[in-house]
Amino acid sequence: MPRRNGTGPTGQGPIVGRGRGRQPGGFGLGPGGFCVCPQCGEKVPHKRAVPCYGVKCPKCGNSMTRER
């Protein structure tokens, strides 16, 4: 910052909206798709606003993961 006044590099104007963005580690796959059991391979449809790791497999009871 040239003059420490928040304008950033010369000629680029004020620095606005340059936050951290997305949190790392999420797949960001949207509301559709499937949850898959890593143990037995069972698939169930993904439910919106319910993370797959919070869903238990109907066959073996293991925590599920999101299908990529």
Backbone as JSON, one array per atom type, in Angstrom:
{
  "sequence": "MPRRNGTGPTGQGPIVGRGRGRQPGGFGLGPGGFCVCPQCGEKVPHKRAVPCYGVKCPKCGNSMTRER",
  "N": [[0.84, -1.16, 0.0], [0.8, 2.02, -1.01], [0.57, 4.56, 0.44], [-0.41, 3.74, 2.81], [-3.16, 4.05, 3.05], [-5.25, 2.46, 2.37], [-5.69, 2.2, -0.34], [-4.32, 0.42, -1.88], [-2.17, -1.02, -4.46], [-0.76, 1.4, -6.71], [-3.1, 3.16, -8.63], [-5.22, 1.31, -8.56], [-7.44, 1.78, -7.02], [-9.67, 1.67, -4.1], [-9.37, -1.08, -1.8], [-11.76, -3.39, -1.8], [-14.01, -5.86, -0.74], [-12.31, -8.06, -0.86], [-12.19, -10.57, 0.54], [-11.78, -13.66, 2.37], [-13.11, -15.55, 0.89], [-14.38, -18.74, -0.19], [-14.57, -21.35, 2.25], [-11.91, -23.6, 2.82], [-11.86, -27.09, 1.89], [-14.53, -27.92, 1.5], [-16.77, -29.52, -0.79], [-18.62, -28.23, -2.39], [-20.77, -29.0, -4.1], [-23.42, -28.5, -4.57], [-27.09, -28.85, -4.27], [-27.99, -31.33, -5.27], [-27.23, -34.81, -6.13], [-25.56, -37.63, -4.53], [-25.22, -39.35, -1.37], [-22.7, -41.46, -0.21], [-21.74, -44.59, 1.13], [-18.64, -45.25, 2.55], [-17.88, -47.71, 3.49], [-19.63, -49.91, 2.68], [-20.64, -49.13, 0.22], [-23.24, -48.33, -0.3], [-25.73, -46.17, -1.68], [-27.49, -43.14, -1.18], [-29.94, -40.63, -1.91], [-28.81, -37.25, -1.77], [-29.79, -34.93, 0.69], [-30.95, -31.65, 0.79], [-29.31, -29.17, 2.71], [-28.5, -30.98, 4.65], [-25.68, -32.35, 5.78], [-23.69, -34.95, 4.33], [-21.98, -36.39, 6.02], [-23.36, -36.44, 8.34], [-25.32, -38.27, 7.98], [-26.38, -41.56, 8.5], [-25.5, -44.77, 7.24], [-27.99, -46.82, 5.78], [-27.65, -49.57, 5.6], [-25.24, -50.49, 6.99], [-24.73, -48.67, 9.05], [-22.61, -46.92, 9.17], [-20.98, -43.68, 8.94], [-21.78, -41.56, 6.22], [-20.41, -40.26, 3.09], [-19.95, -37.58, 0.74], [-20.69, -38.09, -2.67], [-18.5, -37.57, -5.31]],
  "CA": [[0.0, 0.0, 0.0], [1.72, 3.13, -1.16], [0.52, 5.55, 1.52], [-1.12, 3.09, 3.92], [-4.49, 4.65, 3.17], [-6.25, 1.5, 1.93], [-5.93, 2.24, -1.78], [-3.62, -0.68, -2.53], [-1.18, -0.61, -5.45], [-1.07, 2.63, -7.42], [-4.04, 3.11, -9.75], [-6.23, 0.25, -8.48], [-8.58, 2.18, -6.2], [-9.75, 1.08, -2.77], [-9.49, -2.53, -1.7], [-13.09, -3.67, -1.29], [-14.53, -7.18, -1.05], [-11.28, -9.07, -1.11], [-12.17, -11.39, 1.74], [-11.19, -14.99, 2.27], [-13.82, -16.38, -0.08], [-14.89, -20.01, 0.31], [-13.78, -22.07, 3.22], [-11.29, -24.77, 2.18], [-12.27, -28.41, 2.32], [-15.87, -28.3, 1.06], [-16.85, -29.91, -2.2], [-19.41, -27.25, -3.11], [-21.4, -29.72, -5.19], [-24.81, -28.11, -4.75], [-28.1, -29.59, -3.53], [-28.26, -32.65, -5.84], [-26.2, -35.83, -5.96], [-25.76, -38.76, -3.63], [-24.33, -39.66, -0.25], [-22.22, -42.82, -0.45], [-21.09, -45.21, 2.29], [-17.31, -45.71, 2.19], [-17.71, -49.08, 3.96], [-20.34, -50.93, 1.88], [-20.95, -48.61, -1.11], [-24.66, -47.96, -0.42], [-25.98, -44.78, -2.1], [-28.8, -42.55, -0.9], [-29.98, -39.26, -2.44], [-28.4, -36.18, -0.86], [-30.86, -34.03, 1.08], [-30.5, -30.27, 0.92], [-29.03, -28.64, 4.05], [-28.1, -32.06, 5.55], [-24.39, -32.85, 5.31], [-23.63, -36.41, 4.22], [-21.29, -36.99, 7.16], [-24.35, -36.56, 9.42], [-26.27, -39.31, 7.59], [-25.9, -42.92, 8.75], [-25.82, -45.74, 6.19], [-29.11, -47.68, 6.17], [-27.23, -50.98, 5.63], [-24.24, -50.85, 7.99], [-24.7, -47.7, 10.14], [-21.41, -46.07, 9.07], [-21.21, -42.31, 8.43], [-21.66, -41.5, 4.76], [-19.64, -39.18, 2.53], [-20.55, -37.05, -0.49], [-20.18, -38.62, -3.93], [-17.92, -36.5, -6.14]],
  "C": [[0.9, 1.23, 0.0], [1.73, 4.1, 0.02], [-0.21, 5.03, 2.75], [-2.51, 3.68, 4.14], [-5.58, 3.72, 2.64], [-6.49, 1.48, 0.44], [-5.22, 1.12, -2.52], [-2.59, -0.17, -3.52], [-1.67, 0.6, -6.25], [-2.02, 2.37, -8.58], [-5.13, 2.07, -9.66], [-7.42, 0.61, -7.6], [-8.6, 1.48, -4.86], [-9.89, -0.44, -2.83], [-10.83, -2.83, -1.04], [-13.47, -5.1, -1.68], [-13.48, -8.22, -1.38], [-11.1, -9.92, 0.14], [-11.55, -12.75, 1.47], [-11.89, -15.87, 1.26], [-14.35, -17.65, 0.57], [-13.97, -20.6, 1.37], [-13.17, -23.29, 2.54], [-11.87, -26.07, 2.71], [-13.66, -28.83, 1.88], [-15.87, -28.66, -0.41], [-17.62, -28.87, -3.01], [-20.15, -27.85, -4.29], [-22.88, -29.39, -5.38], [-25.78, -29.05, -4.05], [-28.36, -31.01, -4.04], [-27.19, -33.66, -5.49], [-26.57, -36.89, -4.95], [-24.78, -38.72, -2.46], [-23.97, -41.13, -0.41], [-21.53, -43.33, 0.81], [-19.7, -45.7, 1.88], [-17.06, -47.17, 2.58], [-18.34, -50.1, 3.0], [-20.76, -50.43, 0.49], [-22.41, -48.23, -1.32], [-24.79, -46.49, -0.78], [-27.38, -44.37, -1.69], [-28.79, -41.14, -1.46], [-29.59, -38.24, -1.37], [-29.59, -35.28, -0.58], [-30.29, -32.65, 1.32], [-30.39, -29.87, 2.39], [-28.71, -29.72, 5.08], [-26.77, -32.6, 5.04], [-24.34, -34.37, 5.33], [-22.95, -37.06, 5.42], [-22.22, -37.12, 8.36], [-25.39, -37.63, 9.14], [-25.64, -40.67, 7.85], [-26.35, -43.85, 7.63], [-26.97, -46.63, 6.65], [-28.73, -49.16, 6.27], [-26.32, -51.29, 6.82], [-24.11, -49.85, 9.14], [-23.48, -46.79, 10.15], [-21.8, -44.67, 8.6], [-20.94, -42.29, 6.93], [-20.81, -40.31, 4.35], [-20.27, -38.77, 1.21], [-19.88, -37.68, -1.71], [-19.68, -37.45, -4.76], [-18.28, -36.66, -7.58]]
}
